[in-house]
Amino acid sequence: MKKIIIPALLALALTACANTWHGAKEDAGYHAERAESGIEHGLDKAAEAVKRGGNAVGRSITNAGERLQNATE
């Protein structure tokens, strides 16, 4: 009887470990994809903010130049 129970328990334990390992790999893959997506989103938002800031600076410089021209006329 022990010859049947010990291998059966060993097989059950190894199957449980394999399932845990498979689940851990799936979770890691999912979280890696989510992190990549979040980083891309953050970079897109940063690029938009830099563009808006650059446009604001450009408008300010244009306004300052126009005021200087008007002041010297």
Predicted model as a PDB file, atoms N, CA, C, CB and O in Angstrom, pLDDT in the B-factor column:
MODEL        1                                                                  
ATOM      1  N   MET A   1       0.820  -1.195   0.000  1.00 72.00           N  
ATOM      2  CA  MET A   1       0.000   0.000   0.000  1.00 72.00           C  
ATOM      3  C   MET A   1       0.867   1.264   0.000  1.00 72.00           C  
ATOM      4  CB  MET A   1      -0.935  -0.005   1.208  1.00 72.00           C  
ATOM      5  O   MET A   1       0.551   2.230  -0.694  1.00 72.00           O  
ATOM      6  N   LYS A   2       1.977   1.260   0.788  1.00 70.00           N  
ATOM      7  CA  LYS A   2       2.859   2.412   0.830  1.00 70.00           C  
ATOM      8  C   LYS A   2       3.491   2.658  -0.530  1.00 70.00           C  
ATOM      9  CB  LYS A   2       3.938   2.219   1.886  1.00 70.00           C  
ATOM     10  O   LYS A   2       3.806   3.796  -0.880  1.00 70.00           O  
ATOM     11  N   LYS A   3       3.677   1.584  -1.297  1.00 78.00           N  
ATOM     12  CA  LYS A   3       4.283   1.718  -2.624  1.00 78.00           C  
ATOM     13  C   LYS A   3       3.371   2.492  -3.568  1.00 78.00           C  
ATOM     14  CB  LYS A   3       4.595   0.335  -3.211  1.00 78.00           C  
ATOM     15  O   LYS A   3       3.847   3.052  -4.555  1.00 78.00           O  
ATOM     16  N   ILE A   4       2.109   2.534  -3.295  1.00 83.00           N  
ATOM     17  CA  ILE A   4       1.157   3.262  -4.144  1.00 83.00           C  
ATOM     18  C   ILE A   4       0.948   4.683  -3.620  1.00 83.00           C  
ATOM     19  CB  ILE A   4      -0.196   2.513  -4.210  1.00 83.00           C  
ATOM     20  O   ILE A   4       0.888   5.633  -4.401  1.00 83.00           O  
ATOM     21  N   ILE A   5       0.838   4.824  -2.314  1.00 86.00           N  
ATOM     22  CA  ILE A   5       0.516   6.120  -1.714  1.00 86.00           C  
ATOM     23  C   ILE A   5       1.668   7.115  -1.873  1.00 86.00           C  
ATOM     24  CB  ILE A   5       0.177   5.945  -0.230  1.00 86.00           C  
ATOM     25  O   ILE A   5       1.427   8.264  -2.243  1.00 86.00           O  
ATOM     26  N   ILE A   6       2.902   6.711  -1.606  1.00 84.00           N  
ATOM     27  CA  ILE A   6       4.046   7.625  -1.672  1.00 84.00           C  
ATOM     28  C   ILE A   6       4.239   8.185  -3.083  1.00 84.00           C  
ATOM     29  CB  ILE A   6       5.320   6.908  -1.218  1.00 84.00           C  
ATOM     30  O   ILE A   6       4.368   9.401  -3.225  1.00 84.00           O  
ATOM     31  N   PRO A   7       4.267   7.353  -4.139  1.00 83.00           N  
ATOM     32  CA  PRO A   7       4.387   7.932  -5.486  1.00 83.00           C  
ATOM     33  C   PRO A   7       3.194   8.813  -5.868  1.00 83.00           C  
ATOM     34  CB  PRO A   7       4.538   6.822  -6.508  1.00 83.00           C  
ATOM     35  O   PRO A   7       3.357   9.804  -6.581  1.00 83.00           O  
ATOM     36  N   ALA A   8       1.998   8.453  -5.397  1.00 84.00           N  
ATOM     37  CA  ALA A   8       0.810   9.258  -5.706  1.00 84.00           C  
ATOM     38  C   ALA A   8       0.923  10.639  -5.041  1.00 84.00           C  
ATOM     39  CB  ALA A   8      -0.488   8.528  -5.231  1.00 84.00           C  
ATOM     40  O   ALA A   8       0.620  11.660  -5.658  1.00 84.00           O  
ATOM     41  N   LEU A   9       1.361  10.656  -3.784  1.00 81.00           N  
ATOM     42  CA  LEU A   9       1.526  11.932  -3.091  1.00 81.00           C  
ATOM     43  C   LEU A   9       2.647  12.761  -3.725  1.00 81.00           C  
ATOM     44  CB  LEU A   9       1.820  11.694  -1.599  1.00 81.00           C  
ATOM     45  O   LEU A   9       2.537  13.982  -3.846  1.00 81.00           O  
ATOM     46  N   LEU A  10       3.706  12.095  -4.121  1.00 82.00           N  
ATOM     47  CA  LEU A  10       4.799  12.787  -4.792  1.00 82.00           C  
ATOM     48  C   LEU A  10       4.334  13.394  -6.112  1.00 82.00           C  
ATOM     49  CB  LEU A  10       5.967  11.830  -5.032  1.00 82.00           C  
ATOM     50  O   LEU A  10       4.677  14.534  -6.424  1.00 82.00           O  
ATOM     51  N   ALA A  11       3.566  12.650  -6.878  1.00 83.00           N  
ATOM     52  CA  ALA A  11       3.031  13.162  -8.151  1.00 83.00           C  
ATOM     53  C   ALA A  11       2.096  14.340  -7.906  1.00 83.00           C  
ATOM     54  CB  ALA A  11       2.285  12.046  -8.918  1.00 83.00           C  
ATOM     55  O   ALA A  11       2.124  15.322  -8.647  1.00 83.00           O  
ATOM     56  N   LEU A  12       1.280  14.247  -6.882  1.00 81.00           N  
ATOM     57  CA  LEU A  12       0.358  15.337  -6.546  1.00 81.00           C  
ATOM     58  C   LEU A  12       1.130  16.600  -6.154  1.00 81.00           C  
ATOM     59  CB  LEU A  12      -0.585  14.911  -5.397  1.00 81.00           C  
ATOM     60  O   LEU A  12       0.788  17.705  -6.575  1.00 81.00           O  
ATOM     61  N   ALA A  13       2.168  16.421  -5.346  1.00 81.00           N  
ATOM     62  CA  ALA A  13       2.976  17.566  -4.920  1.00 81.00           C  
ATOM     63  C   ALA A  13       3.678  18.211  -6.109  1.00 81.00           C  
ATOM     64  CB  ALA A  13       4.008  17.135  -3.871  1.00 81.00           C  
ATOM     65  O   ALA A  13       3.709  19.437  -6.214  1.00 81.00           O  
ATOM     66  N   LEU A  14       4.238  17.408  -7.001  1.00 80.00           N  
ATOM     67  CA  LEU A  14       4.923  17.957  -8.175  1.00 80.00           C  
ATOM     68  C   LEU A  14       3.948  18.665  -9.104  1.00 80.00           C  
ATOM     69  CB  LEU A  14       5.653  16.849  -8.933  1.00 80.00           C  
ATOM     70  O   LEU A  14       4.289  19.689  -9.696  1.00 80.00           O  
ATOM     71  N   THR A  15       2.746  18.132  -9.237  1.00 85.00           N  
ATOM     72  CA  THR A  15       1.735  18.780 -10.065  1.00 85.00           C  
ATOM     73  C   THR A  15       1.352  20.131  -9.474  1.00 85.00           C  
ATOM     74  CB  THR A  15       0.493  17.884 -10.203  1.00 85.00           C  
ATOM     75  O   THR A  15       1.195  21.110 -10.204  1.00 85.00           O  
ATOM     76  N   ALA A  16       1.201  20.184  -8.158  1.00 82.00           N  
ATOM     77  CA  ALA A  16       0.861  21.449  -7.500  1.00 82.00           C  
ATOM     78  C   ALA A  16       1.974  22.472  -7.707  1.00 82.00           C  
ATOM     79  CB  ALA A  16       0.612  21.228  -5.990  1.00 82.00           C  
ATOM     80  O   ALA A  16       1.694  23.645  -7.955  1.00 82.00           O  
ATOM     81  N   CYS A  17       3.230  22.046  -7.610  1.00 82.00           N  
ATOM     82  CA  CYS A  17       4.351  22.964  -7.829  1.00 82.00           C  
ATOM     83  C   CYS A  17       4.375  23.462  -9.275  1.00 82.00           C  
ATOM     84  CB  CYS A  17       5.686  22.273  -7.484  1.00 82.00           C  
ATOM     85  O   CYS A  17       4.638  24.637  -9.532  1.00 82.00           O  
ATOM     86  N   ALA A  18       4.101  22.569 -10.202  1.00 82.00           N  
ATOM     87  CA  ALA A  18       4.084  22.967 -11.617  1.00 82.00           C  
ATOM     88  C   ALA A  18       2.981  23.976 -11.877  1.00 82.00           C  
ATOM     89  CB  ALA A  18       3.899  21.740 -12.526  1.00 82.00           C  
ATOM     90  O   ALA A  18       3.186  24.942 -12.612  1.00 82.00           O  
ATOM     91  N   ASN A  19       1.810  23.766 -11.281  1.00 81.00           N  
ATOM     92  CA  ASN A  19       0.703  24.708 -11.467  1.00 81.00           C  
ATOM     93  C   ASN A  19       1.030  26.068 -10.853  1.00 81.00           C  
ATOM     94  CB  ASN A  19      -0.586  24.146 -10.848  1.00 81.00           C  
ATOM     95  O   ASN A  19       0.699  27.107 -11.424  1.00 81.00           O  
ATOM     96  N   THR A  20       1.673  26.060  -9.699  1.00 86.00           N  
ATOM     97  CA  THR A  20       2.066  27.314  -9.060  1.00 86.00           C  
ATOM     98  C   THR A  20       3.067  28.055  -9.932  1.00 86.00           C  
ATOM     99  CB  THR A  20       2.662  27.053  -7.663  1.00 86.00           C  
ATOM    100  O   THR A  20       2.952  29.267 -10.114  1.00 86.00           O  
ATOM    101  N   TRP A  21       4.040  27.346 -10.468  1.00 82.00           N  
ATOM    102  CA  TRP A  21       5.058  27.953 -11.323  1.00 82.00           C  
ATOM    103  C   TRP A  21       4.410  28.537 -12.570  1.00 82.00           C  
ATOM    104  CB  TRP A  21       6.136  26.919 -11.712  1.00 82.00           C  
ATOM    105  O   TRP A  21       4.751  29.646 -12.983  1.00 82.00           O  
ATOM    106  N   HIS A  22       3.481  27.806 -13.171  1.00 85.00           N  
ATOM    107  CA  HIS A  22       2.792  28.294 -14.369  1.00 85.00           C  
ATOM    108  C   HIS A  22       2.002  29.569 -14.048  1.00 85.00           C  
ATOM    109  CB  HIS A  22       1.846  27.201 -14.936  1.00 85.00           C  
ATOM    110  O   HIS A  22       2.028  30.529 -14.818  1.00 85.00           O  
ATOM    111  N   GLY A  23       1.307  29.572 -12.921  1.00 87.00           N  
ATOM    112  CA  GLY A  23       0.547  30.756 -12.516  1.00 87.00           C  
ATOM    113  C   GLY A  23       1.448  31.946 -12.246  1.00 87.00           C  
ATOM    114  O   GLY A  23       1.111  33.078 -12.594  1.00 87.00           O  
ATOM    115  N   ALA A  24       2.587  31.697 -11.629  1.00 89.00           N  
ATOM    116  CA  ALA A  24       3.534  32.787 -11.347  1.00 89.00           C  
ATOM    117  C   ALA A  24       4.067  33.383 -12.641  1.00 89.00           C  
ATOM    118  CB  ALA A  24       4.703  32.282 -10.476  1.00 89.00           C  
ATOM    119  O   ALA A  24       4.220  34.600 -12.742  1.00 89.00           O  
ATOM    120  N   LYS A  25       4.354  32.543 -13.631  1.00 89.00           N  
ATOM    121  CA  LYS A  25       4.841  33.048 -14.918  1.00 89.00           C  
ATOM    122  C   LYS A  25       3.758  33.872 -15.621  1.00 89.00           C  
ATOM    123  CB  LYS A  25       5.292  31.877 -15.821  1.00 89.00           C  
ATOM    124  O   LYS A  25       4.051  34.915 -16.205  1.00 89.00           O  
ATOM    125  N   GLU A  26       2.512  33.405 -15.564  1.00 92.00           N  
ATOM    126  CA  GLU A  26       1.418  34.174 -16.175  1.00 92.00           C  
ATOM    127  C   GLU A  26       1.263  35.534 -15.501  1.00 92.00           C  
ATOM    128  CB  GLU A  26       0.094  33.390 -16.090  1.00 92.00           C  
ATOM    129  O   GLU A  26       1.120  36.556 -16.172  1.00 92.00           O  
ATOM    130  N   ASP A  27       1.294  35.538 -14.173  1.00 92.00           N  
ATOM    131  CA  ASP A  27       1.165  36.799 -13.436  1.00 92.00           C  
ATOM    132  C   ASP A  27       2.301  37.757 -13.770  1.00 92.00           C  
ATOM    133  CB  ASP A  27       1.135  36.534 -11.929  1.00 92.00           C  
ATOM    134  O   ASP A  27       2.070  38.950 -13.970  1.00 92.00           O  
ATOM    135  N   ALA A  28       3.510  37.248 -13.830  1.00 92.00           N  
ATOM    136  CA  ALA A  28       4.663  38.099 -14.143  1.00 92.00           C  
ATOM    137  C   ALA A  28       4.527  38.687 -15.540  1.00 92.00           C  
ATOM    138  CB  ALA A  28       5.976  37.301 -14.028  1.00 92.00           C  
ATOM    139  O   ALA A  28       4.823  39.863 -15.753  1.00 92.00           O  
ATOM    140  N   GLY A  29       4.082  37.876 -16.491  1.00 91.00           N  
ATOM    141  CA  GLY A  29       3.887  38.371 -17.855  1.00 91.00           C  
ATOM    142  C   GLY A  29       2.820  39.458 -17.908  1.00 91.00           C  
ATOM    143  O   GLY A  29       2.986  40.471 -18.588  1.00 91.00           O  
ATOM    144  N   TYR A  30       1.729  39.240 -17.188  1.00 93.00           N  
ATOM    145  CA  TYR A  30       0.641  40.221 -17.162  1.00 93.00           C  
ATOM    146  C   TYR A  30       1.125  41.548 -16.572  1.00 93.00           C  
ATOM    147  CB  TYR A  30      -0.556  39.679 -16.348  1.00 93.00           C  
ATOM    148  O   TYR A  30       0.861  42.618 -17.120  1.00 93.00           O  
ATOM    149  N   HIS A  31       1.833  41.458 -15.452  1.00 93.00           N  
ATOM    150  CA  HIS A  31       2.290  42.682 -14.795  1.00 93.00           C  
ATOM    151  C   HIS A  31       3.364  43.397 -15.615  1.00 93.00           C  
ATOM    152  CB  HIS A  31       2.827  42.363 -13.402  1.00 93.00           C  
ATOM    153  O   HIS A  31       3.448  44.625 -15.590  1.00 93.00           O  
ATOM    154  N   ALA A  32       4.173  42.644 -16.332  1.00 93.00           N  
ATOM    155  CA  ALA A  32       5.173  43.271 -17.196  1.00 93.00           C  
ATOM    156  C   ALA A  32       4.486  44.052 -18.323  1.00 93.00           C  
ATOM    157  CB  ALA A  32       6.130  42.203 -17.783  1.00 93.00           C  
ATOM    158  O   ALA A  32       4.899  45.163 -18.656  1.00 93.00           O  
ATOM    159  N   GLU A  33       3.444  43.468 -18.900  1.00 93.00           N  
ATOM    160  CA  GLU A  33       2.696  44.169 -19.954  1.00 93.00           C  
ATOM    161  C   GLU A  33       2.031  45.433 -19.413  1.00 93.00           C  
ATOM    162  CB  GLU A  33       1.631  43.239 -20.566  1.00 93.00           C  
ATOM    163  O   GLU A  33       2.047  46.479 -20.063  1.00 93.00           O  
ATOM    164  N   ARG A  34       1.450  45.330 -18.223  1.00 93.00           N  
ATOM    165  CA  ARG A  34       0.800  46.497 -17.618  1.00 93.00           C  
ATOM    166  C   ARG A  34       1.817  47.594 -17.313  1.00 93.00           C  
ATOM    167  CB  ARG A  34       0.060  46.093 -16.332  1.00 93.00           C  
ATOM    168  O   ARG A  34       1.538  48.777 -17.511  1.00 93.00           O  
ATOM    169  N   ALA A  35       2.977  47.208 -16.840  1.00 94.00           N  
ATOM    170  CA  ALA A  35       4.018  48.197 -16.537  1.00 94.00           C  
ATOM    171  C   ALA A  35       4.479  48.879 -17.815  1.00 94.00           C  
ATOM    172  CB  ALA A  35       5.217  47.534 -15.821  1.00 94.00           C  
ATOM    173  O   ALA A  35       4.668  50.095 -17.841  1.00 94.00           O  
ATOM    174  N   GLU A  36       4.660  48.100 -18.871  1.00 93.00           N  
ATOM    175  CA  GLU A  36       5.085  48.677 -20.144  1.00 93.00           C  
ATOM    176  C   GLU A  36       4.038  49.658 -20.661  1.00 93.00           C  
ATOM    177  CB  GLU A  36       5.338  47.570 -21.183  1.00 93.00           C  
ATOM    178  O   GLU A  36       4.371  50.741 -21.142  1.00 93.00           O  
ATOM    179  N   SER A  37       2.779  49.270 -20.557  1.00 93.00           N  
ATOM    180  CA  SER A  37       1.698  50.146 -21.001  1.00 93.00           C  
ATOM    181  C   SER A  37       1.669  51.434 -20.182  1.00 93.00           C  
ATOM    182  CB  SER A  37       0.347  49.423 -20.901  1.00 93.00           C  
ATOM    183  O   SER A  37       1.469  52.518 -20.729  1.00 93.00           O  
ATOM    184  N   GLY A  38       1.867  51.313 -18.875  1.00 94.00           N  
ATOM    185  CA  GLY A  38       1.878  52.497 -18.014  1.00 94.00           C  
ATOM    186  C   GLY A  38       3.035  53.421 -18.322  1.00 94.00           C  
ATOM    187  O   GLY A  38       2.882  54.642 -18.312  1.00 94.00           O  
ATOM    188  N   ILE A  39       4.191  52.845 -18.597  1.00 95.00           N  
ATOM    189  CA  ILE A  39       5.362  53.661 -18.931  1.00 95.00           C  
ATOM    190  C   ILE A  39       5.133  54.397 -20.244  1.00 95.00           C  
ATOM    191  CB  ILE A  39       6.632  52.785 -19.024  1.00 95.00           C  
ATOM    192  O   ILE A  39       5.439  55.584 -20.359  1.00 95.00           O  
ATOM    193  N   GLU A  40       4.591  53.686 -21.238  1.00 95.00           N  
ATOM    194  CA  GLU A  40       4.309  54.338 -22.524  1.00 95.00           C  
ATOM    195  C   GLU A  40       3.317  55.477 -22.345  1.00 95.00           C  
ATOM    196  CB  GLU A  40       3.765  53.321 -23.540  1.00 95.00           C  
ATOM    197  O   GLU A  40       3.480  56.550 -22.928  1.00 95.00           O  
ATOM    198  N   HIS A  41       2.285  55.240 -21.535  1.00 95.00           N  
ATOM    199  CA  HIS A  41       1.283  56.280 -21.286  1.00 95.00           C  
ATOM    200  C   HIS A  41       1.925  57.490 -20.599  1.00 95.00           C  
ATOM    201  CB  HIS A  41       0.127  55.722 -20.419  1.00 95.00           C  
ATOM    202  O   HIS A  41       1.649  58.636 -20.954  1.00 95.00           O  
ATOM    203  N   GLY A  42       2.780  57.219 -19.618  1.00 94.00           N  
ATOM    204  CA  GLY A  42       3.460  58.309 -18.916  1.00 94.00           C  
ATOM    205  C   GLY A  42       4.364  59.107 -19.835  1.00 94.00           C  
ATOM    206  O   GLY A  42       4.412  60.334 -19.755  1.00 94.00           O  
ATOM    207  N   LEU A  43       5.081  58.415 -20.710  1.00 95.00           N  
ATOM    208  CA  LEU A  43       5.948  59.116 -21.657  1.00 95.00           C  
ATOM    209  C   LEU A  43       5.138  59.958 -22.632  1.00 95.00           C  
ATOM    210  CB  LEU A  43       6.813  58.118 -22.425  1.00 95.00           C  
ATOM    211  O   LEU A  43       5.542  61.067 -22.983  1.00 95.00           O  
ATOM    212  N   ASP A  44       3.996  59.438 -23.071  1.00 95.00           N  
ATOM    213  CA  ASP A  44       3.137  60.217 -23.968  1.00 95.00           C  
ATOM    214  C   ASP A  44       2.650  61.484 -23.273  1.00 95.00           C  
ATOM    215  CB  ASP A  44       1.935  59.371 -24.439  1.00 95.00           C  
ATOM    216  O   ASP A  44       2.645  62.566 -23.862  1.00 95.00           O  
ATOM    217  N   LYS A  45       2.240  61.337 -22.014  1.00 95.00           N  
ATOM    218  CA  LYS A  45       1.764  62.505 -21.263  1.00 95.00           C  
ATOM    219  C   LYS A  45       2.895  63.516 -21.066  1.00 95.00           C  
ATOM    220  CB  LYS A  45       1.191  62.073 -19.893  1.00 95.00           C  
ATOM    221  O   LYS A  45       2.673  64.722 -21.172  1.00 95.00           O  
ATOM    222  N   ALA A  46       4.094  63.035 -20.781  1.00 96.00           N  
ATOM    223  CA  ALA A  46       5.235  63.941 -20.591  1.00 96.00           C  
ATOM    224  C   ALA A  46       5.550  64.677 -21.892  1.00 96.00           C  
ATOM    225  CB  ALA A  46       6.480  63.160 -20.103  1.00 96.00           C  
ATOM    226  O   ALA A  46       5.855  65.869 -21.873  1.00 96.00           O  
ATOM    227  N   ALA A  47       5.477  63.974 -23.012  1.00 95.00           N  
ATOM    228  CA  ALA A  47       5.751  64.609 -24.305  1.00 95.00           C  
ATOM    229  C   ALA A  47       4.717  65.696 -24.597  1.00 95.00           C  
ATOM    230  CB  ALA A  47       5.755  63.556 -25.437  1.00 95.00           C  
ATOM    231  O   ALA A  47       5.061  66.766 -25.099  1.00 95.00           O  
ATOM    232  N   GLU A  48       3.460  65.422 -24.285  1.00 96.00           N  
ATOM    233  CA  GLU A  48       2.408  66.426 -24.488  1.00 96.00           C  
ATOM    234  C   GLU A  48       2.665  67.652 -23.615  1.00 96.00           C  
ATOM    235  CB  GLU A  48       1.017  65.828 -24.174  1.00 96.00           C  
ATOM    236  O   GLU A  48       2.498  68.784 -24.071  1.00 96.00           O  
ATOM    237  N   ALA A  49       3.068  67.434 -22.367  1.00 96.00           N  
ATOM    238  CA  ALA A  49       3.326  68.550 -21.454  1.00 96.00           C  
ATOM    239  C   ALA A  49       4.503  69.383 -21.937  1.00 96.00           C  
ATOM    240  CB  ALA A  49       3.592  68.035 -20.035  1.00 96.00           C  
ATOM    241  O   ALA A  49       4.462  70.611 -21.865  1.00 96.00           O  
ATOM    242  N   VAL A  50       5.544  68.734 -22.425  1.00 96.00           N  
ATOM    243  CA  VAL A  50       6.706  69.471 -22.940  1.00 96.00           C  
ATOM    244  C   VAL A  50       6.303  70.289 -24.158  1.00 96.00           C  
ATOM    245  CB  VAL A  50       7.862  68.502 -23.300  1.00 96.00           C  
ATOM    246  O   VAL A  50       6.734  71.430 -24.322  1.00 96.00           O  
ATOM    247  N   LYS A  51       5.478  69.702 -25.004  1.00 96.00           N  
ATOM    248  CA  LYS A  51       5.025  70.415 -26.203  1.00 96.00           C  
ATOM    249  C   LYS A  51       4.192  71.641 -25.809  1.00 96.00           C  
ATOM    250  CB  LYS A  51       4.198  69.472 -27.118  1.00 96.00           C  
ATOM    251  O   LYS A  51       4.382  72.724 -26.362  1.00 96.00           O  
ATOM    252  N   ARG A  52       3.273  71.469 -24.854  1.00 96.00           N  
ATOM    253  CA  ARG A  52       2.466  72.604 -24.395  1.00 96.00           C  
ATOM    254  C   ARG A  52       3.348  73.681 -23.773  1.00 96.00           C  
ATOM    255  CB  ARG A  52       1.409  72.137 -23.381  1.00 96.00           C  
ATOM    256  O   ARG A  52       3.142  74.873 -24.004  1.00 96.00           O  
ATOM    257  N   GLY A  53       4.327  73.257 -22.987  1.00 96.00           N  
ATOM    258  CA  GLY A  53       5.234  74.224 -22.372  1.00 96.00           C  
ATOM    259  C   GLY A  53       6.050  74.959 -23.412  1.00 96.00           C  
ATOM    260  O   GLY A  53       6.248  76.169 -23.298  1.00 96.00           O  
ATOM    261  N   GLY A  54       6.524  74.258 -24.418  1.00 95.00           N  
ATOM    262  CA  GLY A  54       7.279  74.890 -25.500  1.00 95.00           C  
ATOM    263  C   GLY A  54       6.434  75.878 -26.266  1.00 95.00           C  
ATOM    264  O   GLY A  54       6.904  76.956 -26.630  1.00 95.00           O  
ATOM    265  N   ASN A  55       5.179  75.515 -26.514  1.00 95.00           N  
ATOM    266  CA  ASN A  55       4.271  76.435 -27.215  1.00 95.00           C  
ATOM    267  C   ASN A  55       4.021  77.692 -26.389  1.00 95.00           C  
ATOM    268  CB  ASN A  55       2.934  75.738 -27.528  1.00 95.00           C  
ATOM    269  O   ASN A  55       3.964  78.800 -26.923  1.00 95.00           O  
ATOM    270  N   ALA A  56       3.873  77.506 -25.080  1.00 95.00           N  
ATOM    271  CA  ALA A  56       3.639  78.666 -24.214  1.00 95.00           C  
ATOM    272  C   ALA A  56       4.856  79.593 -24.220  1.00 95.00           C  
ATOM    273  CB  ALA A  56       3.320  78.210 -22.771  1.00 95.00           C  
ATOM    274  O   ALA A  56       4.708  80.813 -24.275  1.00 95.00           O  
ATOM    275  N   VAL A  57       6.039  79.020 -24.163  1.00 95.00           N  
ATOM    276  CA  VAL A  57       7.260  79.832 -24.208  1.00 95.00           C  
ATOM    277  C   VAL A  57       7.357  80.557 -25.542  1.00 95.00           C  
ATOM    278  CB  VAL A  57       8.514  78.953 -23.982  1.00 95.00           C  
ATOM    279  O   VAL A  57       7.708  81.735 -25.593  1.00 95.00           O  
ATOM    280  N   GLY A  58       7.046  79.851 -26.614  1.00 94.00           N  
ATOM    281  CA  GLY A  58       7.085  80.465 -27.944  1.00 94.00           C  
ATOM    282  C   GLY A  58       6.133  81.635 -28.060  1.00 94.00           C  
ATOM    283  O   GLY A  58       6.484  82.671 -28.624  1.00 94.00           O  
ATOM    284  N   ARG A  59       4.923  81.478 -27.530  1.00 94.00           N  
ATOM    285  CA  ARG A  59       3.951  82.574 -27.559  1.00 94.00           C  
ATOM    286  C   ARG A  59       4.444  83.754 -26.739  1.00 94.00           C  
ATOM    287  CB  ARG A  59       2.588  82.103 -27.035  1.00 94.00           C  
ATOM    288  O   ARG A  59       4.280  84.905 -27.142  1.00 94.00           O  
ATOM    289  N   SER A  60       5.045  83.476 -25.595  1.00 94.00           N  
ATOM    290  CA  SER A  60       5.564  84.552 -24.745  1.00 94.00           C  
ATOM    291  C   SER A  60       6.674  85.316 -25.438  1.00 94.00           C  
ATOM    292  CB  SER A  60       6.072  83.991 -23.422  1.00 94.00           C  
ATOM    293  O   SER A  60       6.729  86.543 -25.365  1.00 94.00           O  
ATOM    294  N   ILE A  61       7.554  84.598 -26.106  1.00 94.00           N  
ATOM    295  CA  ILE A  61       8.648  85.260 -26.823  1.00 94.00           C  
ATOM    296  C   ILE A  61       8.101  86.100 -27.971  1.00 94.00           C  
ATOM    297  CB  ILE A  61       9.658  84.221 -27.358  1.00 94.00           C  
ATOM    298  O   ILE A  61       8.573  87.210 -28.219  1.00 94.00           O  
ATOM    299  N   THR A  62       7.107  85.567 -28.667  1.00 94.00           N  
ATOM    300  CA  THR A  62       6.485  86.328 -29.757  1.00 94.00           C  
ATOM    301  C   THR A  62       5.844  87.603 -29.231  1.00 94.00           C  
ATOM    302  CB  THR A  62       5.436  85.473 -30.484  1.00 94.00           C  
ATOM    303  O   THR A  62       6.006  88.676 -29.811  1.00 94.00           O  
ATOM    304  N   ASN A  63       5.113  87.477 -28.127  1.00 93.00           N  
ATOM    305  CA  ASN A  63       4.475  88.666 -27.535  1.00 93.00           C  
ATOM    306  C   ASN A  63       5.513  89.684 -27.084  1.00 93.00           C  
ATOM    307  CB  ASN A  63       3.591  88.265 -26.346  1.00 93.00           C  
ATOM    308  O   ASN A  63       5.341  90.886 -27.287  1.00 93.00           O  
ATOM    309  N   ALA A  64       6.582  89.205 -26.478  1.00 93.00           N  
ATOM    310  CA  ALA A  64       7.635  90.128 -26.032  1.00 93.00           C  
ATOM    311  C   ALA A  64       8.267  90.834 -27.229  1.00 93.00           C  
ATOM    312  CB  ALA A  64       8.718  89.372 -25.224  1.00 93.00           C  
ATOM    313  O   ALA A  64       8.538  92.033 -27.171  1.00 93.00           O  
ATOM    314  N   GLY A  65       8.502  90.099 -28.306  1.00 91.00           N  
ATOM    315  CA  GLY A  65       9.069  90.701 -29.506  1.00 91.00           C  
ATOM    316  C   GLY A  65       8.148  91.748 -30.101  1.00 91.00           C  
ATOM    317  O   GLY A  65       8.606  92.806 -30.533  1.00 91.00           O  
ATOM    318  N   GLU A  66       6.854  91.465 -30.129  1.00 92.00           N  
ATOM    319  CA  GLU A  66       5.888  92.428 -30.660  1.00 92.00           C  
ATOM    320  C   GLU A  66       5.851  93.679 -29.788  1.00 92.00           C  
ATOM    321  CB  GLU A  66       4.483  91.795 -30.748  1.00 92.00           C  
ATOM    322  O   GLU A  66       5.764  94.792 -30.308  1.00 92.00           O  
ATOM    323  N   ARG A  67       5.916  93.511 -28.485  1.00 91.00           N  
ATOM    324  CA  ARG A  67       5.893  94.664 -27.579  1.00 91.00           C  
ATOM    325  C   ARG A  67       7.144  95.526 -27.746  1.00 91.00           C  
ATOM    326  CB  ARG A  67       5.771  94.195 -26.122  1.00 91.00           C  
ATOM    327  O   ARG A  67       7.079  96.754 -27.687  1.00 91.00           O  
ATOM    328  N   LEU A  68       8.280  94.866 -27.956  1.00 90.00           N  
ATOM    329  CA  LEU A  68       9.513  95.616 -28.191  1.00 90.00           C  
ATOM    330  C   LEU A  68       9.434  96.416 -29.494  1.00 90.00           C  
ATOM    331  CB  LEU A  68      10.715  94.662 -28.231  1.00 90.00           C  
ATOM    332  O   LEU A  68       9.865  97.568 -29.554  1.00 90.00           O  
ATOM    333  N   GLN A  69       8.880  95.794 -30.526  1.00 89.00           N  
ATOM    334  CA  GLN A  69       8.735  96.497 -31.805  1.00 89.00           C  
ATOM    335  C   GLN A  69       7.813  97.696 -31.627  1.00 89.00           C  
ATOM    336  CB  GLN A  69       8.184  95.546 -32.903  1.00 89.00           C  
ATOM    337  O   GLN A  69       8.112  98.789 -32.108  1.00 89.00           O  
ATOM    338  N   ASN A  70       6.698  97.495 -30.941  1.00 87.00           N  
ATOM    339  CA  ASN A  70       5.748  98.601 -30.734  1.00 87.00           C  
ATOM    340  C   ASN A  70       6.390  99.697 -29.881  1.00 87.00           C  
ATOM    341  CB  ASN A  70       4.445  98.088 -30.057  1.00 87.00           C  
ATOM    342  O   ASN A  70       6.127 100.878 -30.107  1.00 87.00           O  
ATOM    343  N   ALA A  71       7.190  99.345 -28.948  1.00 86.00           N  
ATOM    344  CA  ALA A  71       7.807 100.337 -28.063  1.00 86.00           C  
ATOM    345  C   ALA A  71       8.859 101.160 -28.807  1.00 86.00           C  
ATOM    346  CB  ALA A  71       8.443  99.645 -26.845  1.00 86.00           C  
ATOM    347  O   ALA A  71       9.079 102.323 -28.469  1.00 86.00           O  
ATOM    348  N   THR A  72       9.509 100.579 -29.808  1.00 84.00           N  
ATOM    349  CA  THR A  72      10.559 101.291 -30.508  1.00 84.00           C  
ATOM    350  C   THR A  72      10.049 102.064 -31.713  1.00 84.00           C  
ATOM    351  CB  THR A  72      11.615 100.332 -30.939  1.00 84.00           C  
ATOM    352  O   THR A  72      10.822 102.761 -32.371  1.00 84.00           O  
ATOM    353  N   GLU A  73       8.783 101.953 -32.005  1.00 75.00           N  
ATOM    354  CA  GLU A  73       8.231 102.679 -33.167  1.00 75.00           C  
ATOM    355  C   GLU A  73       7.925 104.113 -32.868  1.00 75.00           C  
ATOM    356  CB  GLU A  73       6.984 102.013 -33.656  1.00 75.00           C  
ATOM    357  O   GLU A  73       7.458 104.841 -33.745  1.00 75.00           O  
TER     358      GLU A  73                                                      
ENDMDL                                                                          
END                                                                             
